[in-house]
Amino acid sequence: MAIHFSIERSGRRFRARADNGDAFFVGFETSFAERSTGETFEGLFNTPTRDLPKLIYKADGARPSFGFWADFIEPTSHCEGGNFLTLNTYDRAKFTWGFGQFAAHVPDGDFIHFFRDLLDRPEAADYFPNLRVENARIVKVEGDNLIPMETAQSTRPLMDFLNPTTTAIEDTEVIASAKMIHWAANVVDARNLQVLHMVGAFKRLMREADGRLGLDGETADICLVICDIRHQGRAKFAAMQEALASSNPLAALLELGAHAFPDRIRTLKKEVQDRSELLGGKRWNRSSGGFV
């Protein structure tokens, strides 16, 4: 049975209740100006704050299922806030979710693959009763009609469903955010699904980067930084190739985007340094598609 969500607002803070239960934190109102275009966005963010439950991704919990990949994704998870409930709706992606910050604007991207699997879970009817997956695509059910919400070319209908505009915070946006937070907070398998898709995303990024950069035999620390760069999209392959050809490839890779994203790079450097022995002891093996 569908869960009813109600909204409470106090200043910049939004909370919600599920079926008149205890109120829980959803996010703070914020604005964001994109430097390249000058465009201004309005939306929600919810980390870092003490208001959010500390549901933090930790490699220890995922290692039995994913081995070294559980450790490989952990530094990026910390760069992205680390919390399974991390949310933002204040940029052109319109809806970005989870400890890996999967963004809804990419056709057949991380968020889309994750959300399809989420909608196949038995709780989906409680949270999004009018959405389902048909023929491997997300659709909206309107009476007898199935409305496509995403294709190989666009996710615009789904983006608008989750967050109608980027110029204001609508009730629809807050409710969608509340549903995702409540679902992940209360269903451990919904959190496990994030891990599965983050590992899958980094496996794909490694294969693609190896094809472009020739990474067979490279240490895991170098590969991790390359995957983090690609996950965020802060540098192109040509810049990474130049860094790899330098006298200190790891340091050069860590400098890519340092001016634009100093906090992220600072966090990533620390995470890599803290795992230097582990990461330096593993190398990418093209034939096995893993680290040995």
N, C-alpha and C positions, 0 to 999 in steps of 0.2 A: 504493500500500500504506500502511495506517495507520501513522503514526509513534507509537512508544511513548514516553511521557513518565514519568520518575521524579522524585521530590521529595527534596530535601535541606533540612533545617532546622537552623539554628544560632541559638539564642536567638530573637530577633524576625525574623531574616532567613530568607527562603525562596529557594531556588534550584531549578533543574530541569535535567534532561538529556533530550535527544531522541535516542532510539535509542543510548543509552550514549555520546553525544558529550560535548563539553566542557560543564561546568556553566555556566549563565547565570542572572543575577539575575531574580527574579520580583517580589518586593516585601517590604515590612516589615509586620509585624503592627501594627495600631493600633486604637484605640477612639475612638468619637465619640458625644457626647451631644447630642441635638437639643433646642435650647432650648425650642421651642414645646410639646413633648410630654413632655420629660424622658426619652424613650426612649434607651437605650444600644445602640450597634451595635459589632460587632467585624468586622474585615476587613483588607484589604491596601491599601497605597498604594506607589507606586514613584517618585514625583518630589516634590521635587528630590533627586537623589543622584548621586554619581559612578559608582555601580555600573551605571547604565543607559547603553547606547550613545547617543551624541549624534546621534540621528536627529531633527533639529530641522526643523520646517516653515519654509521661507523662500520669500518671494514670488518671488524671482528665478527659482527653478526652475519655478514654476507659471505665471508670466506669459505664456510663449509659448502656453499652452493656454487661459488664462482671462482674459488682459488685466488690466484694473484690478481685477477681482474678486479676483485673487490678492493684491493689496495690501490690499484692503478687509477680508479675513478675518484678516490677519496680526496686528493688535493683539489681537484676541480669542484667537488661538492662543497668544500670549505670556501672556495672562491665565490660560489653562488649562494652562500648563506647557510648551507648545510642542513637546513630543516626540511623535512618532508612536506611541511605545510607552507613553504615559501611561495608567495604570490606577488605578481605585479600586473597592473592593467593600465599603466600610464605611458606606454609608448606605442609605436606603430604596429607592434605585434598584437596589441589589444589584450592578449591574455597569455601570461607566461607562468608556468606552474612547476612546483616541486623542487627537490634539492638539486636537480640537474638543470633547472630552469628551461624546460621544454616550451618552445614558443609556437603559438597557434597559427602564425602567418605563413608557415612554410608548407606548401603542398607535399603530401607524403613524407613530412618531416617527423621529428621525434615526438612532438605533442600529438600529432594525428595518429601515429602508430600506437602510442600509449593510450589515447582516449578510445580508440576502437576496441582495444582489449578491455579497457575499463567498462565500456558499455556492454561487453559480453559477460560481465560478472552478474551473479544473481541479485545483487543489491541495486543494480542500475535502474530498475523500475521504481525504486524508492526515491531516487535522486533526480533522474532525468527520464520521466515516464514517456515523454514524447520524442525521445531520440533512440535510435537503434542502428545496428549495422546490417546492411543488405548488400550482398554481392561485394563484400570487402570495402564498402563505403558507408560513411555516416549519413543517415537520412533523418528527416523530421517527419513524424506521423501527424497528418492533419486529416482527420476523418478517414476516408478510404485512399487518400493520396499520400505518397511518399515523396517528400521534397528533398532533393540532393543538398547536402550541407558542405560537401567538399569533393573536389575532383583532382585529377593530376595537374590541373592548371591553376586552381584557386581554392582557398579556404574561406573566402570572404563571407559566405552565408553563416558558417560556423562562428567565425570571429564576431560577426554582428549579433548572433544569437547569445554569445557569452558576454559581449560588451558592445552595446549598440553604437556608441560614439566615443571619440577621444576628447571631446570638448567639455564633458560634464560626467558626473558619477550618477548613473541611473540605478533605480531599484533592481532592474534586471541584472546588472553587473554585480551588485552586492550579493544578490541571491545566488548567482552562479558561483561566486567566490566562496560564499558560505557553504554551499553544497560540497564543493571540492574539499574544503577544510574539514567539514564534519565527517565526510566519507573517509578521508585518509586518517583522521584522528581516531576513528572508531573501528576501522576494519584493517587489520594488520596485512591482509593479502593485497589490499589496495596500495599499501606502502611497498610491499614486496614487488609489486608490478613496476613501480618507479625504478627499483634497483635493476630488475631484469632489462628494462628498456635503456637505462643509462649504460649498462655493460654492453648491450647490443649496439648502442650508438658509438661507443668508443672502439669496439671491434671494427665497425664499418669505417670509422675515421682512420684507424690504423691501416686497414687494407688500402684505402684510397691514398693516404699519404705515402705509403710504401710504393705504390704504383707511380707516384709523381716524383718522389724524392729518393727512392732507392735506400730504404732503411734497414734492409736485411743485415743483422749483426749489430745494429746500434743499441746502446744501452737504454734501459727503460726510462731513465730520467729525461733523456733527450726526446724520446718518443712521447712521454707524458706531456711535456711542454708543447710539443707540436700539436697533440690532440687538444690541449686546452686552447691554443691559439685558434684552431679550426672550430672548436665548439663555440667560442665567442665570436669568431670571425674578425679578429683584429689585425690580421696580416695575410698577405697572399703567398702562394707557393714560391714565387720568385724571391721574396724577401727571406723566406725560410731556407731556400737553397743557398742563398748568399751567407746566411748565418752558419749553416752547416759546413761551409767551405772555410770558415774563419779558424784562427788558431785555438779559440775556445768556443766551440759550438753551443754548449749549454748556456754560457753567459750571454752569448750573442742572441740566442733565441729568447732568453728571458728579458732582453732589452726591447724586443719588438712590442710596441704598444705601451711602453713604460711611461711615456709622456702623457698619453691620453687616459690611461687607466692605472695610475700609480698605486692605488690601494689594492687592486687585484694583483698586480705584479708583485707587490710587497708580500701579500699573502701567499702567492704561488711559490715565491722564492723560499719562504720559510717552510712551507709544506714539503718542498723538494729536499731542502737541506735536512729537515728532520728525518727523512727517509733515505738519506744518501746511501747508506749501506745496502738496504733492501733494493733500491732502484738501480744502483750501480752494479749489483750482482746479477741482474736479469738482462737478457738481450732478446730483441725481436727476431723470431725465426719465421721466415716467409713460408717455408714449406708446411709448417704445422699451423700457421696462423695464430701463434701465441708467443709467450715469452718463456725462455728456457734458461 
